Amino acid sequence: MKKSLLLVLTLLLVSQAALGKNFYRYKDNDGRLIVKDYLPDEAVIAGYEVINEQGRILEVVPPEMTSEEKEAARIKEEQLEAQRKKQMEERRRDILLMRQYKTIEDIKRTEKNQTAALRANIDLLNGHIASLNNKLQELQNRAANFERQGKAVPANTLKEIDATKSQIQTNNASISRYEEKITSIEQQFRSDLVRFKELQAQQLIERNRSGGDATNLGAVYSCPDRGSCDKAWKFTQIFAHENASNKLEIVTDTLIVTGKAQSENQISLSITRIPGENESMQIVMEVSCHSSEAGEKLCASQEVTNLKNQFVDYLTERESL
């Protein structure tokens, strides 16, 4: 038993000797290099190096932050956390958006459904206001007749005039609230539509890279920087106007959408500008056709394939203009 204990103590001493002792090296207020075998408070404030007996640096500890630096670090961490939460929320919205809709027509249809009831209420209120205006005119004429006869206008008539005016004001206020709600819904759906097309364009770019079904691939034109892409975007609008079957319905700085194909020989275009790596950008054109067998054949035809190639060639040729 004693031999075993002695062996353990011996091994422990050898292990400690092998590990050696660590030291703390730092500079004092006068810039002198100080080495201690314990960690003084001034080293924590100034920052220090942990070294072994051979002088090899094992760890570098930065100076203790001032209260201002701690506050700045706290604010920065809060900003980073807010940014992370925002990015997570954006990813969640993107997933929901792509699950909820298959085409931009789905988005437009949902928008129309959500605003239909509000527009119906506005129509009802406008009709009510028209009736109230007629009533008000009659009441005011009645009051004027009393005044022309030199008689006092009855109190009931005056009270009814005020009540009618008040109801007209109330209805107009309700119409304003409904219109504001419609505007808010339209703005949200416009934002959703633009983001939906951006996500579709990104998916299309990935399919282009991986070589998917050629009939479902779009045309991708790459711009080296924002300036050249702004220039190309102007020509993109011209191309869409000249080659789509119907007029442009949506034109923004990042999205162009033409009218939906209404017959088997029509095509519609949606063109999206999305950021690439560094300062580069990409302009992605997608072609859609009528929802019929003939429309599907048109979208799979050489004619549409040529149009996609022409789009890239068209912008490439105009790079130097």
N, C-alpha and C positions, 0 to 999 in steps of 0.2 A: 504494500500500500504506500509506504514512504517513498519507494523507488518510483512508483507511478506519479506521485505528486511532484517529486523532484524533476522528473522528465517533463511534466507539463509546464512547470515554472521555467525550466531551461528553454523550452521551445518558445514560450511567451516572450522571454527576454531577447532571444535571438530574433524573433519576429519584429519586436519594437526597434531593435538596433538596425534591422534591415530597412524598416520603414523610414527611420531617421526623424529628425525634428524639423518642423516647418517654422519659417520666420516671416515677418511682415515688413515690407520695404515701402517707404513713402517719402515725400518731401515735406519739410516743415514750412512754416510761414516765410522763412528766409531763403527757401529754395535749397536747403541742405538735404542730402539724401540720408535718411535715417533707417536703421534696421533694428527691429525689436523681436524678441521671442514671445511677445504677447501683443494683443491688438489694442493699442491706445485709442482714446476717443478722437484725437486729432487726426489719426489715420483714417478713421471712418468718414470724417468730414472731408478730408483732402483726397481720398481715394488711395488705394494701395495695391501692392503686388504680393502674392503669396509665393515664397520661394523655399527651396529645400536647402540642405546644408551645402550642396554644390553650387548654389546660386541659380539653379534652373527655375524659370518662372512656371509655377503650377496654375496660377489663376490671377486674373486682373480684375479688380473690383473698382468700378467708377466712383467718383466723389458722390457724397450724399447730396441729394437735390435740395435746393432752397425751397422755401414755401411757394415762391412764384413759379419755380420749375415744376413743383408737384401739382400746382393748380393747372398749369398749362398741360401737363401730362394727363391730368384727370379730364380736362376738357377735350383733349385730343382723343382719348379712349372713348368718351361719350359720343363723340362725332363718328368714330369708327364703328361703334356699336349701332348707332342710328343708321349708318350707311349699310351695315350688314343686314339689319332688319328690313331696310328698304329694298335691298336686293332680293332678300328671301320673299318679301311680299310681291315684288315684281315677277319673280319666277313662279310663284303660286298663281298669280293672275294670268300669266302666259299659259300655264298648263290648263287652267279652267277655260280660257278663251279658245284654245285649240280643241278642247273636248266639246265645248258648247256649240261651235260653229264649224261647218264644212266649207262654206262659200261665203263671199261677201253679200250675196243675195240673202242668205240666212240672217246676217246682221241687219241688213236694211229692213227685212220683213219684221224682225223683232222690234226694231225701232218704231216702225209704223204701228205695230200692235200696241206698244206702250204709250204712244202719243195719241192714238185714235180716240180714247175716252176723254182725254183732256180737250181735244179739238171739238168733240161733240158737246162738251160742257160750255165751251166758248160760244158755239153756235146757239145753244139754248139761251145763254145769257144775252147775247146780242139780240135775239128775238124778243126777249123780255124787255130789254132796254128800249127797243123800237116801240113796243106797246106803252111803256111808261112815258116815253117822249110824247106820244099822241095824247095820253091822258093829261100830261102836264100842260100841253098846249091848250087843251079844252078848259082846264082849270084856270089858266092864266087869262084866257079869253073871257071866262065867266067873271073873273075878278075885274077885268078891264071894263066890262059892261056896267058893273056896279059903280065903278069910279066915274064913268062917263055920265051916269045918272045922278052923280053927286051923292051917292050913298056909300056907306062904309062897307067894305068887303067883309062878309060873314067870317067869324072866327074859324068855323069848321072848314071853310074853303081855304083860308090861309094855312091852317094846320095840315090839310091834305096836300097842298102845294109843297110845303116843307118836307113832308113824309115821302112824297114822290121823288123830290130832288135827292133826298138822302138815300133812297133805294137805288136810284140811278148811280150815285157815287159808289155805293157798296158793290153793285154789280160790276162797275168798271174796275174797281180794286180787285175783285175776284178774277176778272179777265186778265189783269196784269200778272197776278200770281200764277195763273195757268200758263200764260205765255212764257214767264220766267222758267217755269218747270219744264216746259217743252224745249226751250233753248238749252237748259242744263242737260236734258236727256239727249238732245241732238249732239251736243258737244262731246258727251261721254261716248256715244256710239261712233262719232267721227274718230275719236281717239282710239277706240277699240278696233275700228276698221283699219286704220293706218297700222296699228301694232300687229293686227292679224296678218296683213299683207307682208309686213317686215319678217314675221316668223315664217310665213310660207316661203318667202324669198330665201331665207337662211336655209330652210330645209331643201329647197331646190338646188342651192349651191352645193350642199353636202351630197345630194344625189348626183350632181354633175361630177363631183370629185370621185365618187365611188363607182360611176358609170352605171346608172340605173336604166330603166326602160326609156329608150330614146324618144318615144312618143310623148312621154310625160315631162321631158326635160325642157327647160326654158333657155333663153339666151342671156348670157352674162357678159357684161362689158366692164372692165376694170379701169378705174381712174387712179393715177398715182397720188393725187392730192385733191384737196377740196376745191381749189381754184379751177383745175381742169375738169372736175366733176360738175361744178356749177355751169361751166360752159357746155359740157356734154348734155346736161339736163335740159337746157334750152332747145337743143336740137332734138332731144328725146320727145319733147312736146310736139314738135313739128312732125316727127315720124309717126307718132300715135295719131295725130289729126289726119294725116294723109293715108294711113293704112287700116285704121279701124273702120268697121262697118257703120258705127254710130258715133255720135258726138262725144266729146270729153265730158264726163260727169263730175269727176273729182280731180283737181289739180292743186297739189301742195308742193312744198319744197322737197318732199320725200316720196310722194305717191301720185301716180296718174292712173285713173280708171276710166275706161270708156263705157258707153252704154252696153247693156247685155245683148247678146245675139238673140234676135227675135225670130229668125228663120233659119232654115237648114244651111243656107249658103253664106251666113254672116259669121263674123268673128268679133270677139271683144278682146281688148288688151288691158292688162294691169301691169304697171311698171313701177318698181320700188327701188329706192336708193338706200343702201344700208352701209354702215361703216365697215371697213376692212381692217387689216393690220396696220399699225402705225397711223399715218395720215391718209392711207389709201381708202377708196370707197369702191363700191360695186353697184352697177345699175342692172337690175334683173327684170327681164320682160317675160311675162307668161301669157299664153294665148288660150282662150277658152272659146268653145263653140256651142251651138244649139244643143239642148238636152234631148237629142234624138239619135237614132242609129246613123242617119246621114251626117248629123253634126259630129259624131264621134269619128266617122270616116274622114271628114274634112280636117279635123285636128290631127289625125294620124297621117295625113297626106303629105306628099312631097311639096305641095304648095305652101303649107304652113311651115315645114322645115326650112324651105328657102327664105320665108319671111323672117324667121329667127336668125338665119345667117346674114340676111340683108341688114338686120338691125345692128348687129355688131360691126359689119363692114361700113355701114352708114356713119356710125359714130367714130370709127377708126379713121375714116377718110377726112373727117372734119376736125381732127385733133390739131392740125397745123393751120387751120383757118383763123 
